[in-house]
Amino acid sequence: MKTDKVASNGPGALWNRWIASIDIRSYTMIFALIGIWVLFSFMSDFFLTSRNLSNLFVQMSVTAVLAIGMLLVIVAGHIDLSVGSIVGLTGGLAAILQVWAKWPTWSVVIVTILAGVLIGLIQGWWVAYRSVPAFIVTLGGMMAFRGILTGITKGQTVAPMQESFRTIGQSYLPQGVGLFLGIVIAAALLYGLWNARRSRIKYGFEVGSPLIDTGKAVFFIALTFIFIFLMSSYKGVPFPFLLVIIFAVIFTFLANKTTFGRHIYAIGGNNEAARLSGINIKRRTLMVFVLSATMASIAGIMQVARLNAATISSGTMYELDAIAACVIGGTSLMGGRGKISGVIIGALVMASLDNGMSIMNVESFWQQITKGAILVLAVWIDIYSQNRKKSGKVA
């Protein structure tokens, strides 16, 4: 018996438990992202410069914000095809209020976000309380909102925005603030590690090797400070990317630490079981569409602030980028599974492909073909992994 106990705690057993605990899909996407960066760095010396990486993180911010909002919709078993048109409509509304009506920035931001909430309530009501498929409701919204945008702007480009508004999409954090942010993130990672281990010990769950857990924390802390160093060597951490981090933290807490988040995953995992357990599915469905449209309105503000203008083509096809970022990041289109961290990685993959191929002067149609092929591949990997799990359970 002693021999068996030693064997179960030996190096081989620890290694096997570590391998089993790894989220293969997430790490595959991280390695894929690194591979993309290495490939483009060989093709162009400009790709890994601080300036280009800063532009890359600014470019991915809108997609990341959209994808964060989209995540809960997909996890709940639905889809939102209207977010790109909501970006255009709410961005156009913000520009009209500021440029034509001369409203101050703070009131423009509040009204624009409230417009997103209203859109989410309307679409969510049709899906949740009138049982119209989300695909149809949001497809109709995609066309209707684009038409409304053309109507209220009269087909014109609305510009320029006030300087205070432009800071939302064009400003950078001072170096000292960026360093402080890195310290805060490092402290949060270490606290999260300690708190997770303490909780597992408290409730009698198996705890992984402290050396491995510490190694993971050190790895991500090192990445954080490398990122801050690279950004500081140009202009500093971009403010739009700071917003992405803030929303990622909020939605991670919402998804993992609240009853609402657990209900959304339960609904997507098994709708009937969720209903029988007493979950108010209609109310939860309404809320995920409100959150998605609200995040789309925030993305619309960021987009207009970065470009200093609102156009009728703003946000076109953004819904596909958001869906692709979710799927590439490991979110299952079947519902019930997905992580915010994976969404951020997926958005980075999409933005890196756009950025790298633009630097290489690859024609736009090849960029679309490449992104489409990667999306199909990501969905196939998801289906393949799920089938393997099912076959393993059967076996």
Solvent accessible surface area in square Angstrom, and as a share of the most:
residue,aa,sasa,rsa
1,M,194,0.87
2,K,171,0.72
3,T,106,0.62
4,D,94,0.49
5,K,141,0.60
6,V,107,0.61
7,A,66,0.51
8,S,54,0.35
9,N,85,0.43
10,G,13,0.13
11,P,117,0.74
12,G,47,0.46
13,A,22,0.17
14,L,68,0.34
15,W,146,0.51
16,N,96,0.49
17,R,92,0.33
18,W,72,0.25
19,I,75,0.38
20,A,87,0.67
21,S,76,0.49
22,I,32,0.16
23,D,53,0.28
24,I,113,0.58
25,R,30,0.11
26,S,24,0.15
27,Y,60,0.23
28,T,57,0.33
29,M,16,0.07
30,I,30,0.15
31,F,136,0.57
32,A,41,0.32
33,L,18,0.09
34,I,83,0.42
35,G,38,0.37
36,I,25,0.13
37,W,53,0.19
38,V,67,0.39
39,L,90,0.45
40,F,14,0.06
41,S,29,0.19
42,F,168,0.70
43,M,104,0.46
44,S,19,0.12
45,D,139,0.72
46,F,85,0.35
47,F,1,0.00
48,L,78,0.39
49,T,50,0.29
50,S,24,0.16
51,R,138,0.50
52,N,4,0.02
53,L,4,0.02
54,S,0,0.00
55,N,50,0.26
56,L,0,0.00
57,F,14,0.06
58,V,17,0.10
59,Q,72,0.32
60,M,0,0.00
61,S,0,0.00
62,V,7,0.04
63,T,23,0.13
64,A,0,0.00
65,V,0,0.00
66,L,3,0.02
67,A,0,0.00
68,I,0,0.00
69,G,0,0.00
70,M,0,0.00
71,L,0,0.00
72,L,1,0.00
73,V,0,0.00
74,I,1,0.01
75,V,0,0.00
76,A,6,0.04
77,G,43,0.41
78,H,55,0.25
79,I,31,0.16
80,D,0,0.00
81,L,22,0.11
82,S,0,0.00
83,V,1,0.00
84,G,0,0.00
85,S,1,0.01
86,I,0,0.00
87,V,0,0.00
88,G,1,0.01
89,L,18,0.09
90,T,1,0.00
91,G,1,0.01
92,G,0,0.00
93,L,46,0.23
94,A,0,0.00
95,A,0,0.00
96,I,27,0.14
97,L,21,0.11
98,Q,3,0.01
99,V,23,0.13
100,W,107,0.38
101,A,47,0.37
102,K,147,0.62
103,W,94,0.33
104,P,64,0.40
105,T,22,0.13
106,W,172,0.60
107,S,17,0.11
108,V,0,0.00
109,V,35,0.20
110,I,87,0.44
111,V,49,0.28
112,T,0,0.00
113,I,48,0.24
114,L,106,0.53
115,A,23,0.18
116,G,0,0.00
117,V,41,0.24
118,L,104,0.52
119,I,16,0.08
120,G,0,0.00
121,L,74,0.37
122,I,90,0.46
123,Q,6,0.03
124,G,0,0.00
125,W,101,0.35
126,W,113,0.39
127,V,11,0.06
128,A,10,0.07
129,Y,79,0.30
130,R,133,0.49
131,S,94,0.61
132,V,42,0.24
133,P,85,0.53
134,A,7,0.06
135,F,108,0.45
136,I,95,0.48
137,V,21,0.12
138,T,0,0.00
139,L,53,0.27
140,G,31,0.30
141,G,7,0.07
142,M,52,0.23
143,M,125,0.56
144,A,53,0.41
145,F,25,0.10
146,R,53,0.19
147,G,44,0.42
148,I,83,0.42
149,L,0,0.00
150,T,57,0.33
151,G,51,0.49
152,I,62,0.31
153,T,1,0.00
154,K,145,0.61
155,G,38,0.37
156,Q,91,0.41
157,T,84,0.49
158,V,1,0.01
159,A,43,0.33
160,P,91,0.57
161,M,5,0.02
162,Q,69,0.31
163,E,126,0.56
164,S,62,0.40
165,F,0,0.00
166,R,65,0.24
167,T,61,0.35
168,I,31,0.15
169,G,1,0.01
170,Q,77,0.34
171,S,34,0.22
172,Y,61,0.23
173,L,21,0.10
174,P,84,0.53
175,Q,115,0.51
176,G,54,0.52
177,V,70,0.40
178,G,1,0.01
179,L,96,0.48
180,F,134,0.56
181,L,30,0.15
182,G,0,0.00
183,I,93,0.47
184,V,67,0.38
185,I,42,0.21
186,A,12,0.10
187,A,58,0.45
188,A,59,0.46
189,L,62,0.31
190,L,87,0.43
191,Y,127,0.48
192,G,36,0.34
193,L,40,0.20
194,W,135,0.47
195,N,42,0.22
196,A,53,0.41
197,R,48,0.18
198,R,122,0.44
199,S,41,0.27
200,R,108,0.39
201,I,111,0.56
202,K,149,0.63
203,Y,145,0.55
204,G,67,0.64
205,F,124,0.52
206,E,111,0.50
207,V,40,0.23
208,G,45,0.44
209,S,25,0.16
210,P,82,0.52
211,L,145,0.72
212,I,48,0.24
213,D,29,0.15
214,T,62,0.36
215,G,38,0.36
216,K,68,0.29
217,A,8,0.06
218,V,86,0.50
219,F,96,0.40
220,F,76,0.32
221,I,30,0.15
222,A,47,0.36
223,L,82,0.41
224,T,21,0.12
225,F,67,0.28
226,I,96,0.49
227,F,36,0.15
228,I,11,0.05
229,F,144,0.60
230,L,51,0.25
231,M,0,0.00
232,S,21,0.13
233,S,69,0.44
234,Y,68,0.26
235,K,117,0.50
236,G,1,0.01
237,V,1,0.00
238,P,0,0.00
239,F,59,0.25
240,P,4,0.03
241,F,19,0.08
242,L,26,0.13
243,L,30,0.15
244,V,1,0.01
245,I,39,0.20
246,I,76,0.39
247,F,33,0.14
248,A,16,0.12
249,V,95,0.54
250,I,89,0.45
251,F,10,0.04
252,T,53,0.31
253,F,122,0.51
254,L,40,0.20
255,A,5,0.04
256,N,85,0.44
257,K,134,0.57
258,T,30,0.17
259,T,71,0.41
260,F,30,0.13
261,G,0,0.00
262,R,133,0.49
263,H,41,0.18
264,I,0,0.00
265,Y,48,0.18
266,A,41,0.32
267,I,4,0.02
268,G,13,0.13
269,G,57,0.54
270,N,84,0.43
271,N,79,0.40
272,E,88,0.39
273,A,49,0.38
274,A,2,0.02
275,R,131,0.48
276,L,127,0.63
277,S,83,0.53
278,G,65,0.63
279,I,23,0.11
280,N,66,0.34
281,I,32,0.16
282,K,103,0.44
283,R,134,0.49
284,R,47,0.17
285,T,6,0.03
286,L,30,0.15
287,M,72,0.32
288,V,0,0.00
289,F,1,0.00
290,V,13,0.08
291,L,36,0.18
292,S,2,0.01
293,A,0,0.00
294,T,22,0.13
295,M,6,0.03
296,A,0,0.00
297,S,0,0.00
298,I,23,0.12
299,A,0,0.00
300,G,0,0.00
301,I,6,0.03
302,M,3,0.01
303,Q,9,0.04
304,V,1,0.00
305,A,0,0.00
306,R,72,0.26
307,L,93,0.46
308,N,38,0.20
309,A,20,0.15
310,A,2,0.02
311,T,47,0.28
312,I,69,0.35
313,S,73,0.47
314,S,13,0.08
315,G,2,0.02
316,T,70,0.41
317,M,101,0.45
318,Y,53,0.20
319,E,9,0.04
320,L,79,0.39
321,D,27,0.14
322,A,0,0.00
323,I,18,0.09
324,A,3,0.02
325,A,0,0.00
326,C,0,0.00
327,V,2,0.01
328,I,3,0.01
329,G,5,0.05
330,G,8,0.08
331,T,1,0.00
332,S,2,0.01
333,L,76,0.38
334,M,129,0.58
335,G,11,0.11
336,G,21,0.21
337,R,81,0.30
338,G,7,0.07
339,K,114,0.48
340,I,8,0.04
341,S,69,0.45
342,G,3,0.03
343,V,0,0.00
344,I,30,0.15
345,I,26,0.13
346,G,0,0.00
347,A,0,0.00
348,L,19,0.09
349,V,4,0.03
350,M,6,0.03
351,A,9,0.07
352,S,0,0.00
353,L,11,0.06
354,D,42,0.22
355,N,11,0.05
356,G,1,0.01
357,M,15,0.07
358,S,62,0.40
359,I,47,0.24
360,M,68,0.31
361,N,131,0.67
362,V,50,0.29
363,E,108,0.49
364,S,82,0.53
365,F,102,0.43
366,W,130,0.46
367,Q,26,0.11
368,Q,108,0.48
369,I,92,0.47
370,T,42,0.25
371,K,20,0.08
372,G,33,0.31
373,A,60,0.47
374,I,44,0.22
375,L,47,0.23
376,V,104,0.60
377,L,97,0.48
378,A,4,0.03
379,V,37,0.21
380,W,141,0.50
381,I,46,0.24
382,D,5,0.03
383,I,68,0.35
384,Y,104,0.40
385,S,37,0.24
386,Q,41,0.18
387,N,80,0.41
388,R,155,0.56
389,K,125,0.53
390,K,123,0.52
391,S,67,0.43
392,G,50,0.48
393,K,173,0.73
394,V,132,0.76
395,A,118,0.91
